[in-house]
Structures are given as C-alpha cells and as structure tokens.
Amino acid sequence: MGTQKMKNGTVIDVRSAGEFYGGHAQGAVNIPLNELPQRLNEVKVLKTPLVLCCASGNRSGQAQQFLMQQGIECLNAGPWTNCCE
C-alpha cells in the first residue's frame, strides 16, 4: 500500500483509547472497534478510503469486514506503525 493512497483518505485506529494515546499514526482518528456500530454516522462522513489500523491487524480486519458490509470503502493497513511515514 502506497503512502500516497493513505494521504487521500482517513486513517482510523481501532485500538482502545489507552492504546491510541500511548502512540499512534499522525493524523489518525481513534474509533475503537467496539464503538464502530454506534459511531457509524461519524465514520460515514470521513474522507475515503478509510485506512484501518490497530496493534496487529486483527481488529482492523474485523473493522474492515464490518465497514465493507455497510458499503464503506476501506482497507486494512494492519499495525498502526504501517501508517507512519
């Protein structure tokens, strides 16, 4: 995945708030995986494609499946460190 693609979308970090504040990709939005269903309207207005990240790629993969079922363009970037320049 190219860095240019990430610059054209929105990076969403689906880790917990505590994990996010311990370090995250610059410009990333923190929406924990368990909050995605309740915050769907917020997610729908973000610039796509959504670039999803977490600690290992597991939670961002789950988020990708959920968001794609909602018709939202997104991709799983795996660990949040992949989203750093």
C-alpha positions in Angstrom: 0.0 0.0 0.0 1.5 3.3 -1.0 1.8 6.3 1.3 0.0 8.4 -1.3 -3.1 6.3 -1.0 -3.2 6.9 2.8 -2.8 10.7 2.3 -6.0 10.7 0.2 -8.2 9.0 2.8 -8.6 8.9 6.6 -6.6 6.7 9.0 -8.8 5.2 11.7 -7.1 3.5 14.6 -9.5 0.9 16.1 -7.5 0.3 19.2 -8.7 1.3 22.7 -8.3 5.0 23.7 -5.5 3.9 26.1 -3.5 2.2 23.4 -4.1 5.1 21.0 -2.8 7.7 23.5 0.3 5.5 24.0 1.2 6.2 20.4 -0.5 6.5 17.1 0.0 7.5 13.4 0.0 11.2 12.9 -3.5 12.5 11.9 -5.2 9.2 12.8 -8.7 9.2 14.3 -9.4 6.9 17.2 -12.6 5.0 16.9 -12.3 1.8 19.0 -13.6 -1.4 17.3 -16.4 -1.9 19.8 -17.6 1.7 19.2 -17.8 1.4 15.4 -21.5 0.4 15.2 -22.6 3.3 17.5 -20.3 5.8 15.6 -21.2 4.8 12.1 -22.7 8.2 11.2 -19.4 9.8 12.2 -17.5 7.3 10.1 -19.7 7.8 7.0 -18.6 11.5 6.7 -14.9 10.8 6.8 -12.9 11.1 3.6 -12.5 7.7 2.0 -10.8 5.4 1.5 -10.6 4.6 5.2 -7.3 3.2 6.2 -7.8 1.0 9.3 -5.1 0.1 11.7 -4.7 -1.4 15.2 -1.9 -3.2 17.0 -1.5 -6.3 14.8 -4.1 -6.2 12.1 -6.7 -8.4 13.7 -9.1 -5.7 15.0 -8.6 -3.6 11.9 -9.5 -6.7 9.8 -12.7 -7.1 11.8 -13.4 -3.4 11.3 -12.9 -3.7 7.6 -15.3 -6.6 7.3 -18.0 -4.6 9.3 -17.5 -1.4 7.3 -17.5 -3.1 3.9 -20.8 -4.7 4.8 -22.1 -1.1 5.4 -20.9 -0.1 1.9 -17.9 1.9 3.1 -14.7 1.9 1.1 -11.9 0.9 3.4 -8.7 -1.2 3.7 -6.8 -2.9 6.4 -3.3 -1.5 6.9 -2.5 -3.8 9.8 -0.3 -2.5 12.6 -0.6 1.3 13.2 3.1 1.6 12.6 2.4 0.8 8.9 0.6 4.1 8.7 3.6 6.2 9.8 5.7 8.0 7.2 
